[in-house]
Amino acid sequence: MSDLKRGEMQLSGHAVTCVRGGRQVFAGLDFAAVSGEAVAVVGRNGSGKTSLLRLIAGLLVPAGGKIALQGGDAELTLPEQCHYLGHRDALKPALSVAENLSFWADFLGGERLDFAESLATVGLDHATHLPAGFLSAGQRRRLSLARLLTVRRPVWLLDEPTNALDVAGQDMFGGLMRQHLSRGGMIVAATHAPLGIESRELRIGGMA
Amino acid sequence: MTALSALIRRDIRIALRVGGGALIGVLFFLTVVVLMPFAVGPDLALLSRLGPAILWLGALLASLLTLDRLFMADHEDGSLDLITMSRTPLELACAAKALAHWLAAGLPLIVATPVLGLLLNLDMVATAAVALTLLAGTPALTFTGMIGAALAVTLHRGGLLMAVLVLPLSIPVLIFGVAASQAVIVGPMTFGAPFSILCALSLVSLVIGPFAAAASLRHGLD
């Protein structure tokens, strides 16, 4: 799009239709987000919030319409520029906290931050060598957040990101999201609870 | 390359930790082969004639036993989503996972073969022949089994389906693996012909396996 400033990105969906298991979840959905903007996807249970995130992440194929990212790295596809934080946290219980994180850092590649630093940011630096199987639900979520910090991606797709986080954890996460937005990133989050940052609301599937 | 070696290292590490699948396959292999002499009885000539077939059957069943977890564990904890989204082509990621599985679960079977050869009254040459055919043939079992493992994830059905899907594909490997070993022990065929076909089967599955598995995973995204 020509009205984008240099270095600015826009994520947009046009007339996106999602069909799952033969049932139409939503149809004709339009949305847009630009650099530095957070979109909170709200709606009742089963309205397709998670499906929308998975459509953007390329993990579902839209039944109609299209989703595109303008102004990003032209050599990469949209999913390759996204972080997806879902209900399932992609952690291996047999591996330690550090092993889990350094694996994802190596595997996902790209620009990266020292993982000891990101573990300290999310408050897990005391548990580096603990197997991930011993972590509490909140600690597992914090470790997943450390993945978002260690590997840099412009688009964050977050599914109920504050689940299981305590109050201090939610504050910490709010700070991380603000930092990400100020660096020109964007966030699309499916949520029931307030996100804790300025965000534009995208309501799907009628009134909650 | 870092991405793939990281994936291989992680899978091997998980397989070797407590609760990992690597030892289950070897233990199963040991159990099957150790029990066989007791079931067949003390006929040494019969044992050495059956030996290669027993070792091959044991290895085939052991690799089927552990293969169904190849993608299932990553699917259940969401890792597969991130692997699909990553900058590494899914075909290469599948190949890396299969290689890691073979290193952790297939290679120990071959290492155990010389010990088990003693129990089956196989001499040095025969044992070496069986070990060599297993070395050439088990990659084919892993890489064709991977297709079944990917389909099992896609179709949300566990182990049984995988065995049914993979068995027909592994029959040629079994036939030529046993034929090459028998050629060394009883003749009259040469070792080279069936062994070359076995190697060819492995090479074909190395190429087809990752593409078929990745296609199946992509098709079954949900």
Interface residues (C-beta under 8 A of the other chain):
Chain A: R20 A57 G58 L59 L60 V61 L76 P79 E80 C82 Y84 G86 H87 R88 D89 A90 L91 K92 A94 L95 E99 F103 W104 D106 F107 L108 G109 G110
Chain B: T2 A3 S5 A6 L7 R9 R10 R13 I14 R17 V18 G19 G20 E76 D77 G78 S79 D81 L82 I83 T84 M85 S86 R87 T88 L221 D222
